[in-house]
Amino acid sequence: MTNGPKVLIVDDHPLFRDALETALQLAFPKGAHISQAASLSQANEYIADQSFGLILLDLNMSDLKSFDGLRQIRMEVPDTPVFVVSATENAEAFRTAKHLGAKGYLPKSLSLEELSAALVTALDGGTWFPAYEDIVDSDASSIAEKISTLTPAQQKVISSLADGLLNKQIAYEMGISVATVKAHMTAIFRKLGANNRTQALLIYKQGLEI
């Protein structure tokens, strides 16, 4: 067993559990001891049996909805840092997670490199939440205008990201290369005036609510 940090990944999607494990390996190249749970009940079994230095928790799984899992895990292990990892990306979710004691919120739309960087912060005992305060109050008509400039392909890419798909999944669904997906993302950032995926999705989702 490695002497590195012990991390519990709680997510009912095997592909994303594996993606998180890959990101953790990049974030902690000396090695981390990683356990995977596909449900809250399975996570509770792990928690009852051993202690962890970090828990990565999906918000919505087969046996929980929204923030119920975060509340329960925080009650069971209040001293263990919990980072929410979710496809739900809006300012209210970020605020709620922070209010309930989460040490971070990692949108599933983050690239592998961005995810690894955030996990470095998590493993170092820090906090990581998306920057959103400068977006949520943006002018509605300006947002709608920006979204209208996206091409059909760009609309498909940002919509797929909003559904929680990874770059390679989007590439497969659209029949294009991962490099082309990244090129579309660069164009989307420019058109929406975003600095990263999280900001782009916040702008896009706010536009859908107008």
Stockholm file with secondary structure:
# STOCKHOLM 1.0

chainA/1-210         MTNGPKVLIVDDHPLFRDALETALQLAFPKGAHISQAASLSQANEYIADQSFGLILLDLNMSDLKSFDGLRQIRMEVPDTPVFVVSATENAEAFRTAKHLGAKGYLPKSLSLEELSAALVTALDGGTWFPAYEDIVDSDASSIAEKISTLTPAQQKVISSLADGLLNKQIAYEMGISVATVKAHMTAIFRKLGANNRTQALLIYKQGLEI
#=GR chainA/1-210 SS CCSSCEEEEECSCHHHHHHHHHHHHHHCTTCCEEEEESSHHHHHHHHHHCCCSEEEECSCBTTBCTTHHHHHHHHHCTTSCEEEEESCCSHHHHHHHHHTTCSEEEETTSCHHHHHHHHHHHHTTCCBCCCCTTTTTSCHHHHHHHHHTSCHHHHHHHHHHHTTCCHHHHHHHHTCCHHHHHHHHHHHHHHHTCSSHHHHHHHHHHHHTC
#=GC SS_cons         CCSSCEEEEECSCHHHHHHHHHHHHHHCTTCCEEEEESSHHHHHHHHHHCCCSEEEECSCBTTBCTTHHHHHHHHHCTTSCEEEEESCCSHHHHHHHHHTTCSEEEETTSCHHHHHHHHHHHHTTCCBCCCCTTTTTSCHHHHHHHHHTSCHHHHHHHHHHHTTCCHHHHHHHHTCCHHHHHHHHHHHHHHHTCSSHHHHHHHHHHHHTC
//
